[in-house]
């Protein structure tokens, strides 16, 4: 539970599935308070009011609410730019859902607005805050893997045309204009960012292949990305909207010259999963301990709120890094269209 001085009053822009089912409970679990929600939908506003939050139909009213100290933006991707720019101009700290935007020029404009205003900003890469991933990062930093050589990630789900977050809502994730793409733009940012988080360096170049194989919509329902960091670590990401949820579909492996770390069912919105270390000399395996009850959303809220109160902690956030991740996503799409290597774009 947060100390009284750390208790942040939150606003949410866009009260859909992720905000309602994960962020709002995460705010409460962190000991913070959900003050207000902005959403044009009557059903979403009613859901927010049922949770004790004030509900506004327009962003200007949320911005004017003096109890809103920080704002989580969870609108469809193509609306991120407008919300972030308005919040930045008003001096409201922002935690914006990934991907930064549906288009690269929107992401770049968001970065410009954040830098010009000096407002505290973070992209909501909640996987950085999963206790299992934090334990993996610590083990890598301690040298348990030796020289890291590769990262392999599978992050998949089943998302068909009929899926909606609330009755009567459209499935905007399959609309290329609103989402900017499909499985790749939605799921790959988490994996791309995790490479940076675990290794302390980003992917420098990459190539991708997408598919529209099982679902009946315009956007990609699967993608494979291969990449390489500046120091030479290889990364392989498989993301999908065409994997049945009953199948194993969430796995993170980091391989090195002295051993391997494997996380199963840690990627996603919920707590739990397992992390295992296998020794490269003996083959012996051991479970890595971490807090299996801590939600990555609650941990994300705690971290952002703490950095809001303690500016020295804001070094963990980087708009330049997040913009690089957005550029990687767009390079991945462009690499397939042009057949060129990602660094040539």
Buried (B, 14 or more C-beta within 10 A) or exposed (E): EBEEEBBBBBBBBBBBBBBBBBBBBBBBBBBBBBBBBBBEBEEBBEBBEEBEBBBBEEBEEBBEBEEBBBBBBBBBBBBBBBBBBBBBEBEBBBBBBBBBBBBBEBBBBBBBBBEEBEBBBBBBBBBBBBBBBBBBBEBBEEEBBEEBBBBBBBBBBBBBEEBBBEEEEEBBBBBBEBBBBBBBBBBBBBBBBBBBBBBEBBBBBBBBBBBBEBBEBEBBBBBBBBBBBEEEBBBBBBBBBBBEEEEEBBBBBBBBEEBBBBBBBBBBBBBBBBBBBBEBEEEEEEEBEBBEEBBBBBBBBBBBBBBBBEEEEBEEBBBEBBBBBBBBBBBBBBBBEEEEEBEEE
